[in-house]
Amino acid sequence: MSTSEEISTLLVTKFGTDPEAIRPDVPLHRLRLDSLALEELRLLIEDRLDVDLEDVALTSRDTVGRLIEAVHVKVAA
């Protein structure tokens, strides 16, 4: 499964996000992810992909594409 598929799966299964709403240009706050939900998502991604995202700064204003890109860079490192 690709990084974007993993993140999409987490958003759908853990946060009840509509799969149709998950697009690279959509800000995370539009998916109802506040700072607490983003922190939870970060921990889930770290666990699922065995990657450290501690130094990745993301806010709910960032887009799904930015999140995927940031995680992909860490996974590839």
Distance bins in CASP14 RR format, pairs under 12 A and 6 or more apart:
PFRMAT RR
TARGET T0000
AUTHOR 0000-0000-0000
RMODE 2
METHOD distances of the structure
MODEL  1
1 7 0 0 0 0 1 0 0 0 0 0 0
1 8 0 0 0 0 1 0 0 0 0 0 0
1 9 1 0 0 1 0 0 0 0 0 0 0
1 10 0 0 0 0 0 1 0 0 0 0 0
1 48 0 0 0 0 1 0 0 0 0 0 0
1 49 0 0 0 0 1 0 0 0 0 0 0
1 75 0 0 0 0 0 1 0 0 0 0 0
2 8 0 0 0 0 1 0 0 0 0 0 0
2 9 0 0 0 0 0 1 0 0 0 0 0
2 49 0 0 0 0 0 1 0 0 0 0 0
2 68 0 0 0 0 1 0 0 0 0 0 0
2 71 0 0 0 0 0 1 0 0 0 0 0
2 72 0 0 0 0 1 0 0 0 0 0 0
2 75 0 0 0 0 1 0 0 0 0 0 0
2 76 0 0 0 0 0 1 0 0 0 0 0
3 9 0 0 0 0 0 1 0 0 0 0 0
3 10 0 0 0 0 0 1 0 0 0 0 0
3 45 0 0 0 0 1 0 0 0 0 0 0
3 48 0 0 0 0 0 1 0 0 0 0 0
3 49 1 0 0 1 0 0 0 0 0 0 0
3 51 0 0 0 0 1 0 0 0 0 0 0
3 53 0 0 0 0 0 1 0 0 0 0 0
3 64 0 0 0 0 0 1 0 0 0 0 0
3 65 0 0 0 0 0 1 0 0 0 0 0
3 67 0 0 0 0 1 0 0 0 0 0 0
3 68 1 0 1 0 0 0 0 0 0 0 0
3 69 0 0 0 0 1 0 0 0 0 0 0
3 70 0 0 0 0 1 0 0 0 0 0 0
3 71 1 0 1 0 0 0 0 0 0 0 0
3 72 1 0 1 0 0 0 0 0 0 0 0
3 73 0 0 0 0 1 0 0 0 0 0 0
3 74 0 0 0 0 1 0 0 0 0 0 0
3 75 1 0 1 0 0 0 0 0 0 0 0
3 76 0 0 0 0 1 0 0 0 0 0 0
4 10 0 0 0 0 0 1 0 0 0 0 0
4 11 0 0 0 0 0 1 0 0 0 0 0
4 22 0 0 0 0 1 0 0 0 0 0 0
4 23 0 0 0 0 0 1 0 0 0 0 0
4 24 0 0 0 0 1 0 0 0 0 0 0
4 45 0 0 0 0 0 1 0 0 0 0 0
4 49 0 0 0 0 0 1 0 0 0 0 0
4 64 0 0 0 0 1 0 0 0 0 0 0
4 65 1 0 0 1 0 0 0 0 0 0 0
4 66 0 0 0 0 0 1 0 0 0 0 0
4 67 0 0 0 0 1 0 0 0 0 0 0
4 68 1 0 1 0 0 0 0 0 0 0 0
4 69 0 0 0 0 1 0 0 0 0 0 0
4 70 0 0 0 0 0 1 0 0 0 0 0
4 71 0 0 0 0 1 0 0 0 0 0 0
4 72 1 0 0 1 0 0 0 0 0 0 0
4 75 0 0 0 0 0 1 0 0 0 0 0
5 11 0 0 0 0 0 1 0 0 0 0 0
5 12 0 0 0 0 0 1 0 0 0 0 0
5 19 0 0 0 0 0 1 0 0 0 0 0
5 22 0 0 0 0 0 1 0 0 0 0 0
5 48 0 0 0 0 0 1 0 0 0 0 0
5 49 0 0 0 0 0 1 0 0 0 0 0
5 68 0 0 0 0 1 0 0 0 0 0 0
5 71 0 0 0 0 0 1 0 0 0 0 0
5 72 0 0 0 0 0 1 0 0 0 0 0
6 12 0 0 0 0 0 1 0 0 0 0 0
6 13 0 0 0 0 0 1 0 0 0 0 0
6 14 0 0 0 0 0 1 0 0 0 0 0
6 22 0 0 0 0 0 1 0 0 0 0 0
6 41 0 0 0 0 0 1 0 0 0 0 0
6 44 0 0 0 0 1 0 0 0 0 0 0
6 45 1 0 0 1 0 0 0 0 0 0 0
6 46 0 0 0 0 0 1 0 0 0 0 0
6 47 0 0 0 0 0 1 0 0 0 0 0
6 48 1 0 1 0 0 0 0 0 0 0 0
6 49 1 0 0 1 0 0 0 0 0 0 0
6 50 0 0 0 0 0 1 0 0 0 0 0
6 51 0 0 0 0 0 1 0 0 0 0 0
6 67 0 0 0 0 0 1 0 0 0 0 0
6 68 0 0 0 0 1 0 0 0 0 0 0
6 71 0 0 0 0 1 0 0 0 0 0 0
6 72 0 0 0 0 0 1 0 0 0 0 0
6 75 0 0 0 0 1 0 0 0 0 0 0
7 13 0 0 0 0 0 1 0 0 0 0 0
7 14 0 0 0 0 0 1 0 0 0 0 0
7 15 0 0 0 0 0 1 0 0 0 0 0
7 17 0 0 0 0 0 1 0 0 0 0 0
7 19 0 0 0 0 0 1 0 0 0 0 0
7 22 0 0 0 0 1 0 0 0 0 0 0
7 24 0 0 0 0 0 1 0 0 0 0 0
7 28 0 0 0 0 0 1 0 0 0 0 0
7 31 0 0 0 0 0 1 0 0 0 0 0
7 33 0 0 0 0 0 1 0 0 0 0 0
7 38 0 0 0 0 0 1 0 0 0 0 0
7 41 0 0 0 0 1 0 0 0 0 0 0
7 42 0 0 0 0 0 1 0 0 0 0 0
7 44 0 0 0 0 1 0 0 0 0 0 0
7 45 1 0 0 1 0 0 0 0 0 0 0
7 46 0 0 0 0 0 1 0 0 0 0 0
7 48 0 0 0 0 1 0 0 0 0 0 0
7 49 0 0 0 0 1 0 0 0 0 0 0
7 51 0 0 0 0 0 1 0 0 0 0 0
7 53 0 0 0 0 0 1 0 0 0 0 0
7 58 0 0 0 0 0 1 0 0 0 0 0
7 63 0 0 0 0 0 1 0 0 0 0 0
7 64 1 0 0 1 0 0 0 0 0 0 0
7 65 0 0 0 0 1 0 0 0 0 0 0
7 66 0 0 0 0 0 1 0 0 0 0 0
7 67 1 0 0 1 0 0 0 0 0 0 0
7 68 1 0 1 0 0 0 0 0 0 0 0
7 69 0 0 0 0 0 1 0 0 0 0 0
7 70 0 0 0 0 0 1 0 0 0 0 0
7 71 1 0 0 1 0 0 0 0 0 0 0
7 72 0 0 0 0 1 0 0 0 0 0 0
7 75 0 0 0 0 0 1 0 0 0 0 0
8 14 0 0 0 0 0 1 0 0 0 0 0
8 15 0 0 0 0 0 1 0 0 0 0 0
8 16 0 0 0 0 0 1 0 0 0 0 0
8 17 0 0 0 0 1 0 0 0 0 0 0
8 18 0 0 0 0 0 1 0 0 0 0 0
8 19 1 0 0 1 0 0 0 0 0 0 0
8 20 0 0 0 0 0 1 0 0 0 0 0
8 21 0 0 0 0 0 1 0 0 0 0 0
8 22 1 0 1 0 0 0 0 0 0 0 0
8 23 0 0 0 0 1 0 0 0 0 0 0
8 24 0 0 0 0 0 1 0 0 0 0 0
8 26 0 0 0 0 0 1 0 0 0 0 0
8 31 0 0 0 0 0 1 0 0 0 0 0
8 41 0 0 0 0 0 1 0 0 0 0 0
8 45 0 0 0 0 0 1 0 0 0 0 0
8 48 0 0 0 0 0 1 0 0 0 0 0
8 64 0 0 0 0 1 0 0 0 0 0 0
8 65 0 0 0 0 0 1 0 0 0 0 0
8 67 0 0 0 0 0 1 0 0 0 0 0
8 68 0 0 0 0 1 0 0 0 0 0 0
8 71 0 0 0 0 0 1 0 0 0 0 0
9 15 0 0 0 0 0 1 0 0 0 0 0
9 16 0 0 0 0 0 1 0 0 0 0 0
9 17 0 0 0 0 0 1 0 0 0 0 0
9 19 0 0 0 0 1 0 0 0 0 0 0
9 22 0 0 0 0 1 0 0 0 0 0 0
9 41 0 0 0 0 0 1 0 0 0 0 0
9 44 0 0 0 0 0 1 0 0 0 0 0
9 45 0 0 0 0 0 1 0 0 0 0 0
9 48 0 0 0 0 1 0 0 0 0 0 0
9 49 0 0 0 0 0 1 0 0 0 0 0
10 16 0 0 0 0 0 1 0 0 0 0 0
10 17 0 0 0 0 1 0 0 0 0 0 0
10 19 0 0 0 0 0 1 0 0 0 0 0
10 22 0 0 0 0 0 1 0 0 0 0 0
10 31 0 0 0 0 0 1 0 0 0 0 0
10 33 0 0 0 0 0 1 0 0 0 0 0
10 37 0 0 0 0 0 1 0 0 0 0 0
10 38 0 0 0 0 0 1 0 0 0 0 0
10 40 0 0 0 0 1 0 0 0 0 0 0
10 41 1 0 0 1 0 0 0 0 0 0 0
10 42 0 0 0 0 0 1 0 0 0 0 0
10 43 0 0 0 0 0 1 0 0 0 0 0
10 44 1 0 1 0 0 0 0 0 0 0 0
10 45 1 0 0 1 0 0 0 0 0 0 0
10 46 0 0 0 0 0 1 0 0 0 0 0
10 47 0 0 0 0 1 0 0 0 0 0 0
10 48 1 0 0 1 0 0 0 0 0 0 0
10 49 0 0 0 0 1 0 0 0 0 0 0
10 64 0 0 0 0 0 1 0 0 0 0 0
10 67 0 0 0 0 0 1 0 0 0 0 0
10 68 0 0 0 0 0 1 0 0 0 0 0
10 71 0 0 0 0 0 1 0 0 0 0 0
11 17 1 0 1 0 0 0 0 0 0 0 0
11 18 0 0 0 0 1 0 0 0 0 0 0
11 19 0 0 0 0 1 0 0 0 0 0 0
11 20 0 0 0 0 0 1 0 0 0 0 0
11 21 0 0 0 0 1 0 0 0 0 0 0
11 22 1 0 1 0 0 0 0 0 0 0 0
11 23 0 0 0 0 0 1 0 0 0 0 0
11 26 0 0 0 0 0 1 0 0 0 0 0
11 28 0 0 0 0 1 0 0 0 0 0 0
11 30 0 0 0 0 0 1 0 0 0 0 0
11 31 1 0 0 1 0 0 0 0 0 0 0
11 32 0 0 0 0 0 1 0 0 0 0 0
11 33 0 0 0 0 1 0 0 0 0 0 0
11 37 0 0 0 0 1 0 0 0 0 0 0
11 38 0 0 0 0 0 1 0 0 0 0 0
11 40 0 0 0 0 0 1 0 0 0 0 0
11 41 1 0 0 1 0 0 0 0 0 0 0
11 44 0 0 0 0 1 0 0 0 0 0 0
11 45 0 0 0 0 0 1 0 0 0 0 0
11 48 0 0 0 0 0 1 0 0 0 0 0
11 64 0 0 0 0 1 0 0 0 0 0 0
11 67 0 0 0 0 1 0 0 0 0 0 0
11 68 0 0 0 0 0 1 0 0 0 0 0
12 18 1 0 0 1 0 0 0 0 0 0 0
12 19 1 0 1 0 0 0 0 0 0 0 0
12 20 0 0 0 0 0 1 0 0 0 0 0
12 21 0 0 0 0 1 0 0 0 0 0 0
12 22 1 0 0 1 0 0 0 0 0 0 0
12 31 0 0 0 0 0 1 0 0 0 0 0
12 41 0 0 0 0 0 1 0 0 0 0 0
13 19 0 0 0 0 0 1 0 0 0 0 0
13 41 0 0 0 0 0 1 0 0 0 0 0
13 44 0 0 0 0 1 0 0 0 0 0 0
13 48 0 0 0 0 0 1 0 0 0 0 0
14 31 0 0 0 0 0 1 0 0 0 0 0
14 33 0 0 0 0 0 1 0 0 0 0 0
14 37 0 0 0 0 1 0 0 0 0 0 0
14 40 1 0 0 1 0 0 0 0 0 0 0
14 41 1 0 0 1 0 0 0 0 0 0 0
14 42 0 0 0 0 0 1 0 0 0 0 0
14 43 0 0 0 0 0 1 0 0 0 0 0
14 44 1 0 0 1 0 0 0 0 0 0 0
14 45 0 0 0 0 0 1 0 0 0 0 0
14 47 0 0 0 0 0 1 0 0 0 0 0
14 48 0 0 0 0 0 1 0 0 0 0 0
15 21 0 0 0 0 0 1 0 0 0 0 0
15 22 0 0 0 0 0 1 0 0 0 0 0
15 28 0 0 0 0 0 1 0 0 0 0 0
15 31 1 0 0 1 0 0 0 0 0 0 0
15 32 1 0 0 1 0 0 0 0 0 0 0
15 33 1 0 0 1 0 0 0 0 0 0 0
15 34 0 0 0 0 0 1 0 0 0 0 0
15 36 0 0 0 0 0 1 0 0 0 0 0
15 37 1 0 0 1 0 0 0 0 0 0 0
15 38 0 0 0 0 0 1 0 0 0 0 0
15 40 0 0 0 0 1 0 0 0 0 0 0
15 41 1 0 0 1 0 0 0 0 0 0 0
15 44 0 0 0 0 1 0 0 0 0 0 0
16 22 0 0 0 0 0 1 0 0 0 0 0
16 31 0 0 0 0 1 0 0 0 0 0 0
16 32 0 0 0 0 1 0 0 0 0 0 0
16 33 0 0 0 0 0 1 0 0 0 0 0
16 37 0 0 0 0 0 1 0 0 0 0 0
16 41 0 0 0 0 0 1 0 0 0 0 0
17 23 0 0 0 0 0 1 0 0 0 0 0
17 26 0 0 0 0 1 0 0 0 0 0 0
17 28 0 0 0 0 0 1 0 0 0 0 0
17 30 0 0 0 0 1 0 0 0 0 0 0
17 31 1 0 1 0 0 0 0 0 0 0 0
17 32 1 0 0 1 0 0 0 0 0 0 0
17 33 0 0 0 0 1 0 0 0 0 0 0
17 37 0 0 0 0 0 1 0 0 0 0 0
17 41 0 0 0 0 0 1 0 0 0 0 0
17 64 0 0 0 0 1 0 0 0 0 0 0
18 26 0 0 0 0 0 1 0 0 0 0 0
18 30 0 0 0 0 0 1 0 0 0 0 0
18 31 0 0 0 0 1 0 0 0 0 0 0
18 32 0 0 0 0 0 1 0 0 0 0 0
19 26 0 0 0 0 0 1 0 0 0 0 0
19 31 0 0 0 0 0 1 0 0 0 0 0
19 64 0 0 0 0 0 1 0 0 0 0 0
20 26 0 0 0 0 0 1 0 0 0 0 0
20 31 0 0 0 0 0 1 0 0 0 0 0
21 27 0 0 0 0 0 1 0 0 0 0 0
21 28 0 0 0 0 0 1 0 0 0 0 0
21 29 0 0 0 0 0 1 0 0 0 0 0
21 30 1 0 0 1 0 0 0 0 0 0 0
21 31 1 0 0 1 0 0 0 0 0 0 0
21 32 0 0 0 0 1 0 0 0 0 0 0
21 33 0 0 0 0 0 1 0 0 0 0 0
21 64 0 0 0 0 1 0 0 0 0 0 0
22 28 0 0 0 0 0 1 0 0 0 0 0
22 30 0 0 0 0 0 1 0 0 0 0 0
22 31 1 0 0 1 0 0 0 0 0 0 0
22 33 0 0 0 0 0 1 0 0 0 0 0
22 63 0 0 0 0 0 1 0 0 0 0 0
22 64 1 0 1 0 0 0 0 0 0 0 0
22 65 0 0 0 0 1 0 0 0 0 0 0
22 67 0 0 0 0 0 1 0 0 0 0 0
22 68 0 0 0 0 1 0 0 0 0 0 0
23 30 0 0 0 0 1 0 0 0 0 0 0
23 31 0 0 0 0 1 0 0 0 0 0 0
23 63 0 0 0 0 1 0 0 0 0 0 0
23 64 1 0 0 1 0 0 0 0 0 0 0
23 65 0 0 0 0 1 0 0 0 0 0 0
23 67 0 0 0 0 0 1 0 0 0 0 0
23 68 0 0 0 0 0 1 0 0 0 0 0
24 62 0 0 0 0 0 1 0 0 0 0 0
24 63 1 0 0 1 0 0 0 0 0 0 0
24 64 1 0 1 0 0 0 0 0 0 0 0
24 65 1 1 0 0 0 0 0 0 0 0 0
24 66 0 0 0 0 1 0 0 0 0 0 0
24 67 0 0 0 0 1 0 0 0 0 0 0
24 68 1 0 0 1 0 0 0 0 0 0 0
24 69 0 0 0 0 1 0 0 0 0 0 0
24 72 0 0 0 0 0 1 0 0 0 0 0
25 62 0 0 0 0 0 1 0 0 0 0 0
25 63 1 0 1 0 0 0 0 0 0 0 0
25 64 1 0 0 1 0 0 0 0 0 0 0
25 65 1 0 0 1 0 0 0 0 0 0 0
25 66 0 0 0 0 1 0 0 0 0 0 0
25 67 0 0 0 0 0 1 0 0 0 0 0
25 68 0 0 0 0 0 1 0 0 0 0 0
26 32 0 0 0 0 0 1 0 0 0 0 0
26 33 0 0 0 0 0 1 0 0 0 0 0
26 60 0 0 0 0 0 1 0 0 0 0 0
26 61 0 0 0 0 0 1 0 0 0 0 0
26 62 0 0 0 0 0 1 0 0 0 0 0
26 63 1 0 0 1 0 0 0 0 0 0 0
26 64 1 0 1 0 0 0 0 0 0 0 0
26 65 0 0 0 0 1 0 0 0 0 0 0
26 66 0 0 0 0 0 1 0 0 0 0 0
26 67 0 0 0 0 0 1 0 0 0 0 0
26 68 0 0 0 0 0 1 0 0 0 0 0
27 33 0 0 0 0 1 0 0 0 0 0 0
27 34 0 0 0 0 0 1 0 0 0 0 0
27 38 0 0 0 0 0 1 0 0 0 0 0
27 58 0 0 0 0 0 1 0 0 0 0 0
27 59 0 0 0 0 1 0 0 0 0 0 0
27 60 1 0 0 1 0 0 0 0 0 0 0
27 61 1 0 1 0 0 0 0 0 0 0 0
27 62 1 0 0 1 0 0 0 0 0 0 0
27 63 1 0 1 0 0 0 0 0 0 0 0
27 64 0 0 0 0 1 0 0 0 0 0 0
27 65 0 0 0 0 1 0 0 0 0 0 0
27 66 0 0 0 0 1 0 0 0 0 0 0
27 67 0 0 0 0 0 1 0 0 0 0 0
28 34 0 0 0 0 1 0 0 0 0 0 0
28 35 0 0 0 0 1 0 0 0 0 0 0
28 37 0 0 0 0 1 0 0 0 0 0 0
28 38 1 0 0 1 0 0 0 0 0 0 0
28 39 0 0 0 0 0 1 0 0 0 0 0
28 41 0 0 0 0 1 0 0 0 0 0 0
28 42 0 0 0 0 0 1 0 0 0 0 0
28 58 1 0 0 1 0 0 0 0 0 0 0
28 59 1 0 0 1 0 0 0 0 0 0 0
28 60 1 0 1 0 0 0 0 0 0 0 0
28 61 1 0 0 1 0 0 0 0 0 0 0
28 62 1 0 1 0 0 0 0 0 0 0 0
28 63 1 0 0 1 0 0 0 0 0 0 0
28 64 1 0 0 1 0 0 0 0 0 0 0
28 65 0 0 0 0 1 0 0 0 0 0 0
28 66 0 0 0 0 1 0 0 0 0 0 0
28 67 1 0 0 1 0 0 0 0 0 0 0
28 68 0 0 0 0 0 1 0 0 0 0 0
28 70 0 0 0 0 0 1 0 0 0 0 0
29 35 0 0 0 0 1 0 0 0 0 0 0
29 37 0 0 0 0 1 0 0 0 0 0 0
29 38 0 0 0 0 1 0 0 0 0 0 0
29 58 0 0 0 0 0 1 0 0 0 0 0
29 59 0 0 0 0 1 0 0 0 0 0 0
29 60 1 1 0 0 0 0 0 0 0 0 0
29 61 1 0 0 1 0 0 0 0 0 0 0
29 62 0 0 0 0 1 0 0 0 0 0 0
29 63 0 0 0 0 0 1 0 0 0 0 0
29 64 0 0 0 0 0 1 0 0 0 0 0
30 60 0 0 0 0 1 0 0 0 0 0 0
30 61 0 0 0 0 1 0 0 0 0 0 0
30 62 0 0 0 0 0 1 0 0 0 0 0
30 63 0 0 0 0 1 0 0 0 0 0 0
30 64 0 0 0 0 1 0 0 0 0 0 0
31 37 0 0 0 0 1 0 0 0 0 0 0
31 38 0 0 0 0 0 1 0 0 0 0 0
31 41 0 0 0 0 1 0 0 0 0 0 0
31 60 0 0 0 0 1 0 0 0 0 0 0
31 62 0 0 0 0 0 1 0 0 0 0 0
31 63 0 0 0 0 0 1 0 0 0 0 0
31 64 1 0 0 1 0 0 0 0 0 0 0
31 65 0 0 0 0 0 1 0 0 0 0 0
31 67 0 0 0 0 0 1 0 0 0 0 0
32 38 0 0 0 0 0 1 0 0 0 0 0
32 41 0 0 0 0 0 1 0 0 0 0 0
32 60 0 0 0 0 1 0 0 0 0 0 0
33 39 0 0 0 0 1 0 0 0 0 0 0
33 40 0 0 0 0 1 0 0 0 0 0 0
33 41 1 0 0 1 0 0 0 0 0 0 0
33 42 0 0 0 0 0 1 0 0 0 0 0
33 44 0 0 0 0 0 1 0 0 0 0 0
33 58 0 0 0 0 1 0 0 0 0 0 0
33 59 0 0 0 0 1 0 0 0 0 0 0
33 60 1 0 1 0 0 0 0 0 0 0 0
33 61 0 0 0 0 0 1 0 0 0 0 0
33 62 0 0 0 0 1 0 0 0 0 0 0
33 63 0 0 0 0 0 1 0 0 0 0 0
33 64 0 0 0 0 1 0 0 0 0 0 0
33 67 0 0 0 0 1 0 0 0 0 0 0
34 40 0 0 0 0 1 0 0 0 0 0 0
34 41 0 0 0 0 0 1 0 0 0 0 0
34 59 0 0 0 0 1 0 0 0 0 0 0
34 60 1 0 1 0 0 0 0 0 0 0 0
34 61 0 0 0 0 0 1 0 0 0 0 0
35 41 0 0 0 0 0 1 0 0 0 0 0
35 42 0 0 0 0 0 1 0 0 0 0 0
35 57 0 0 0 0 0 1 0 0 0 0 0
35 58 0 0 0 0 1 0 0 0 0 0 0
35 59 1 0 0 1 0 0 0 0 0 0 0
35 60 1 0 0 1 0 0 0 0 0 0 0
35 61 0 0 0 0 0 1 0 0 0 0 0
35 62 0 0 0 0 0 1 0 0 0 0 0
36 42 0 0 0 0 0 1 0 0 0 0 0
36 43 0 0 0 0 0 1 0 0 0 0 0
36 60 0 0 0 0 0 1 0 0 0 0 0
37 43 0 0 0 0 0 1 0 0 0 0 0
37 44 0 0 0 0 0 1 0 0 0 0 0
37 58 0 0 0 0 0 1 0 0 0 0 0
37 59 0 0 0 0 0 1 0 0 0 0 0
37 60 0 0 0 0 1 0 0 0 0 0 0
38 44 0 0 0 0 0 1 0 0 0 0 0
38 45 0 0 0 0 0 1 0 0 0 0 0
38 53 0 0 0 0 0 1 0 0 0 0 0
38 56 0 0 0 0 0 1 0 0 0 0 0
38 57 0 0 0 0 0 1 0 0 0 0 0
38 58 1 0 0 1 0 0 0 0 0 0 0
38 59 1 0 0 1 0 0 0 0 0 0 0
38 60 1 0 0 1 0 0 0 0 0 0 0
38 61 0 0 0 0 0 1 0 0 0 0 0
38 62 0 0 0 0 1 0 0 0 0 0 0
38 64 0 0 0 0 0 1 0 0 0 0 0
38 66 0 0 0 0 0 1 0 0 0 0 0
38 67 0 0 0 0 1 0 0 0 0 0 0
38 70 0 0 0 0 0 1 0 0 0 0 0
39 45 0 0 0 0 0 1 0 0 0 0 0
39 46 0 0 0 0 0 1 0 0 0 0 0
39 53 0 0 0 0 0 1 0 0 0 0 0
39 54 0 0 0 0 0 1 0 0 0 0 0
39 56 0 0 0 0 0 1 0 0 0 0 0
39 57 0 0 0 0 0 1 0 0 0 0 0
39 58 0 0 0 0 1 0 0 0 0 0 0
39 59 0 0 0 0 0 1 0 0 0 0 0
39 60 0 0 0 0 0 1 0 0 0 0 0
40 46 0 0 0 0 0 1 0 0 0 0 0
40 47 0 0 0 0 0 1 0 0 0 0 0
41 47 0 0 0 0 0 1 0 0 0 0 0
41 48 0 0 0 0 0 1 0 0 0 0 0
41 49 0 0 0 0 0 1 0 0 0 0 0
41 53 0 0 0 0 1 0 0 0 0 0 0
41 56 0 0 0 0 0 1 0 0 0 0 0
41 58 0 0 0 0 1 0 0 0 0 0 0
41 60 0 0 0 0 0 1 0 0 0 0 0
41 62 0 0 0 0 0 1 0 0 0 0 0
41 64 0 0 0 0 0 1 0 0 0 0 0
41 67 0 0 0 0 1 0 0 0 0 0 0
41 68 0 0 0 0 0 1 0 0 0 0 0
41 70 0 0 0 0 0 1 0 0 0 0 0
41 71 0 0 0 0 0 1 0 0 0 0 0
42 48 0 0 0 0 0 1 0 0 0 0 0
42 49 0 0 0 0 0 1 0 0 0 0 0
42 51 0 0 0 0 0 1 0 0 0 0 0
42 52 0 0 0 0 0 1 0 0 0 0 0
42 53 1 0 1 0 0 0 0 0 0 0 0
42 54 0 0 0 0 1 0 0 0 0 0 0
42 55 0 0 0 0 0 1 0 0 0 0 0
42 56 1 0 0 1 0 0 0 0 0 0 0
42 57 0 0 0 0 0 1 0 0 0 0 0
42 58 1 0 0 1 0 0 0 0 0 0 0
42 59 0 0 0 0 0 1 0 0 0 0 0
42 62 0 0 0 0 0 1 0 0 0 0 0
42 67 0 0 0 0 1 0 0 0 0 0 0
42 70 0 0 0 0 1 0 0 0 0 0 0
42 71 0 0 0 0 1 0 0 0 0 0 0
42 74 0 0 0 0 0 1 0 0 0 0 0
43 49 0 0 0 0 0 1 0 0 0 0 0
43 51 0 0 0 0 0 1 0 0 0 0 0
43 52 0 0 0 0 0 1 0 0 0 0 0
43 53 0 0 0 0 1 0 0 0 0 0 0
43 54 0 0 0 0 0 1 0 0 0 0 0
44 51 0 0 0 0 0 1 0 0 0 0 0
44 53 0 0 0 0 0 1 0 0 0 0 0
44 71 0 0 0 0 0 1 0 0 0 0 0
45 51 1 0 0 1 0 0 0 0 0 0 0
45 52 0 0 0 0 0 1 0 0 0 0 0
45 53 1 0 0 1 0 0 0 0 0 0 0
45 54 0 0 0 0 0 1 0 0 0 0 0
45 56 0 0 0 0 1 0 0 0 0 0 0
45 58 0 0 0 0 0 1 0 0 0 0 0
45 67 0 0 0 0 1 0 0 0 0 0 0
45 68 0 0 0 0 0 1 0 0 0 0 0
45 70 0 0 0 0 1 0 0 0 0 0 0
45 71 1 0 1 0 0 0 0 0 0 0 0
45 72 0 0 0 0 0 1 0 0 0 0 0
45 74 0 0 0 0 1 0 0 0 0 0 0
45 75 0 0 0 0 1 0 0 0 0 0 0
46 52 1 0 0 1 0 0 0 0 0 0 0
46 53 1 0 1 0 0 0 0 0 0 0 0
46 54 0 0 0 0 1 0 0 0 0 0 0
46 55 0 0 0 0 0 1 0 0 0 0 0
46 56 0 0 0 0 1 0 0 0 0 0 0
46 71 0 0 0 0 1 0 0 0 0 0 0
46 74 0 0 0 0 1 0 0 0 0 0 0
46 75 0 0 0 0 0 1 0 0 0 0 0
47 53 0 0 0 0 0 1 0 0 0 0 0
48 71 0 0 0 0 0 1 0 0 0 0 0
48 75 0 0 0 0 0 1 0 0 0 0 0
49 68 0 0 0 0 0 1 0 0 0 0 0
49 70 0 0 0 0 0 1 0 0 0 0 0
49 71 1 0 0 1 0 0 0 0 0 0 0
49 72 0 0 0 0 1 0 0 0 0 0 0
49 73 0 0 0 0 0 1 0 0 0 0 0
49 74 0 0 0 0 1 0 0 0 0 0 0
49 75 1 0 1 0 0 0 0 0 0 0 0
49 76 0 0 0 0 0 1 0 0 0 0 0
49 77 0 0 0 0 0 1 0 0 0 0 0
50 71 0 0 0 0 0 1 0 0 0 0 0
50 74 0 0 0 0 0 1 0 0 0 0 0
50 75 0 0 0 0 1 0 0 0 0 0 0
51 70 0 0 0 0 0 1 0 0 0 0 0
51 71 1 0 0 1 0 0 0 0 0 0 0
51 72 0 0 0 0 1 0 0 0 0 0 0
51 73 0 0 0 0 1 0 0 0 0 0 0
51 74 1 0 1 0 0 0 0 0 0 0 0
51 75 1 0 1 0 0 0 0 0 0 0 0
51 76 0 0 0 0 1 0 0 0 0 0 0
51 77 0 0 0 0 1 0 0 0 0 0 0
52 70 0 0 0 0 0 1 0 0 0 0 0
52 71 0 0 0 0 0 1 0 0 0 0 0
52 73 0 0 0 0 0 1 0 0 0 0 0
52 74 1 0 0 1 0 0 0 0 0 0 0
52 75 0 0 0 0 0 1 0 0 0 0 0
52 77 0 0 0 0 1 0 0 0 0 0 0
53 67 0 0 0 0 1 0 0 0 0 0 0
53 70 1 0 0 1 0 0 0 0 0 0 0
53 71 1 0 0 1 0 0 0 0 0 0 0
53 72 0 0 0 0 0 1 0 0 0 0 0
53 73 0 0 0 0 0 1 0 0 0 0 0
53 74 1 0 1 0 0 0 0 0 0 0 0
53 75 0 0 0 0 1 0 0 0 0 0 0
53 77 0 0 0 0 0 1 0 0 0 0 0
54 70 0 0 0 0 0 1 0 0 0 0 0
54 74 0 0 0 0 1 0 0 0 0 0 0
55 70 0 0 0 0 1 0 0 0 0 0 0
55 73 0 0 0 0 0 1 0 0 0 0 0
55 74 0 0 0 0 1 0 0 0 0 0 0
55 77 0 0 0 0 0 1 0 0 0 0 0
56 62 0 0 0 0 1 0 0 0 0 0 0
56 66 0 0 0 0 1 0 0 0 0 0 0
56 67 0 0 0 0 1 0 0 0 0 0 0
56 68 0 0 0 0 0 1 0 0 0 0 0
56 69 0 0 0 0 0 1 0 0 0 0 0
56 70 1 0 1 0 0 0 0 0 0 0 0
56 71 1 0 0 1 0 0 0 0 0 0 0
56 72 0 0 0 0 0 1 0 0 0 0 0
56 73 0 0 0 0 1 0 0 0 0 0 0
56 74 1 0 0 1 0 0 0 0 0 0 0
56 75 0 0 0 0 0 1 0 0 0 0 0
56 77 0 0 0 0 0 1 0 0 0 0 0
57 66 0 0 0 0 0 1 0 0 0 0 0
57 67 0 0 0 0 0 1 0 0 0 0 0
57 70 0 0 0 0 1 0 0 0 0 0 0
58 64 0 0 0 0 0 1 0 0 0 0 0
58 65 0 0 0 0 0 1 0 0 0 0 0
58 66 1 0 0 1 0 0 0 0 0 0 0
58 67 1 0 1 0 0 0 0 0 0 0 0
58 68 0 0 0 0 0 1 0 0 0 0 0
58 69 0 0 0 0 0 1 0 0 0 0 0
58 70 1 0 0 1 0 0 0 0 0 0 0
58 71 0 0 0 0 1 0 0 0 0 0 0
58 74 0 0 0 0 0 1 0 0 0 0 0
59 66 0 0 0 0 1 0 0 0 0 0 0
59 67 0 0 0 0 0 1 0 0 0 0 0
59 70 0 0 0 0 0 1 0 0 0 0 0
60 66 0 0 0 0 0 1 0 0 0 0 0
60 67 0 0 0 0 0 1 0 0 0 0 0
61 67 0 0 0 0 0 1 0 0 0 0 0
62 68 0 0 0 0 0 1 0 0 0 0 0
62 69 0 0 0 0 1 0 0 0 0 0 0
62 70 0 0 0 0 1 0 0 0 0 0 0
62 71 0 0 0 0 0 1 0 0 0 0 0
63 69 0 0 0 0 1 0 0 0 0 0 0
63 70 0 0 0 0 0 1 0 0 0 0 0
64 70 0 0 0 0 0 1 0 0 0 0 0
64 71 0 0 0 0 0 1 0 0 0 0 0
65 71 0 0 0 0 1 0 0 0 0 0 0
65 72 0 0 0 0 1 0 0 0 0 0 0
65 73 0 0 0 0 0 1 0 0 0 0 0
66 72 0 0 0 0 0 1 0 0 0 0 0
66 73 0 0 0 0 0 1 0 0 0 0 0
67 73 0 0 0 0 0 1 0 0 0 0 0
67 74 0 0 0 0 0 1 0 0 0 0 0
68 74 0 0 0 0 0 1 0 0 0 0 0
68 75 0 0 0 0 0 1 0 0 0 0 0
69 75 0 0 0 0 0 1 0 0 0 0 0
69 76 0 0 0 0 0 1 0 0 0 0 0
70 76 0 0 0 0 0 1 0 0 0 0 0
70 77 0 0 0 0 0 1 0 0 0 0 0
71 77 0 0 0 0 0 1 0 0 0 0 0
END
